[in-house]
Each structure stands twice: as structure tokens, then as C-alpha cells.
């Protein structure tokens, strides 16, 4: 049976940091928050989506950021997004090692690695 698509990615976050998640994923990356089902909402965390891009942030008791494993998001104006992130105090490490793409790495508020890519 073949895989059809990725439904969502889940990243871990520390408890009680939903406001920081919203500032990064909603305000800076432009993903809309979507309500979690009531049975899952009591666990904390946040869900965000835009079209087929869905990111779930789940609370992990012994949280450790993912510094190597990461999602890679395609964007249509990487330069503007990098500028917006830097203006908000988010560092961006640009990397041109992948032919056909402009890309950079950033860390979410919890230290999880996020790759942002634009096709050339």
C-alpha cells in the first residue's frame, strides 16, 4: 500500500509556551492556528495550518529541541521572510549548498531546527 502524502508534522515544545509558538508560527511564518480537538486540547500545544502545510506542536514533559531533524518549508519570497524573522530577533543561517534552491535555517522559540526553502 503506497503512502499518499504527509498529513502533518509534529514538533515538540515545552509546557506553557503556546504564546511563543503563536508568535513564531502564526505571526512570523503566517500559519493560521486551528483548534485542537477537545480531547487533545487539554494536553496543551498548538496546531497551525495553511493549505496542505500542517504543523502540530505537542507538549513534551522532558523537552529537548530537535537540532538536526527538521521540517523544510517551501516559501515564495525567502528574502522577505528572512528580513521579517531577523527584525523579530530570529537568526537565520543562509545555506546555498543545495542547487536549485535558496534556503536558510532558523530555530523556533524552543530551539527546533526549521529549514525555509525557495526554488530558483
N, C-alpha and C positions, 0 to 999 in steps of 0.2 A: 504494500500500500504506500504510494508516494506521499511525501509531505507536500502540502499545498501552499503554505505561507507561514510567516511568523505572526501570531495573533498579537503578542505584546512582548516587551522585555520587562524584566523586573530587576530593580536595583535596591540595595539595602540602604537604610538610613537609621540614625539613632532616634530613640523615642522623643516625642515632644518637639520635633523640629519641622513640623508641617509648614510653618510660616516661611522658613528659609527655603524649603522646597518650592513653595509657590513663587517666591521672589525670583528664583533661578529658572525653573521650568516654565512657569506661566509668564512672568513679567519680562524675562530676558530672552528665552527661547521661543516664546509665543505659542506654547501649547495650552489649550484650554483645560481647566480642571473638570473632570467628570465625576459625579458622585459614585462612591463605592457602594455596593450592595449593603444593606443594613447589617447583615450577619458578619461582613468583613470590616465594616467601618469601625466597629468597636476595637479593632486591633491597632488602629492608628494608621499613619501613612497617607498617601495621596495617589490618585490616578490622574493622568493627563493624556490628552489625545488631540490630534489634528489629522483629519483624513485617516489614512491607514497607519499613521505613526501613533503607537500607544506605549506609554511608559507608566509602569506601576512602581511606586516606591513603597516598600514594605519595611516595617519596623523590625529590626533585628536586635535582640537583647544584648548580645556581645558583638556589637557592630565593629567591623573593620572595613575600610573602604577598598573597593576594587581598583587597584592601581595599574594593573596590566590588562585584565579582561575589561572589555568596554563595548558599548554600542557605538555605531558610526551613523550619524545622521547626514543625509544629503540636504544641502541648502542651495538656494538660488542666488544669494549675494553674500558670500563669505566675508568679504572685506567689511561690509556694513555691520554684519553680525559681530565680527571681531572688535570693531570700534565700539559698538554698544556694550559688549562684555567688558572691555578694558575700561570704559568710562564708569562702569559699575564696580570696578575693582577686581574683576576676574582676569587672571593672567591667561594668555593664550600663547601656546608654543607652536609656531608655524613649522610645517614639515613639507618639503617638496620632493620627497623620495619616492612618491608613487606617480608614475607617468599618467597623464590624462586628468589629474586632479590637483586642485589647490586644497590644502587641508591644514587643520590645526588640532591641537589637543587642549582641552580645558579640564578643570576639575569642578564638579558640582560643589555645593556648600559643604558636603560631607567628605570630600576627597575622592569620590568615584571618578574615574577617567571617562571622558566623553570625547569622541572624535567628531569633528564637523568637517564635511567634505563638499566641494563644489566641482562638478565635472567641467572640464575646459572645452 
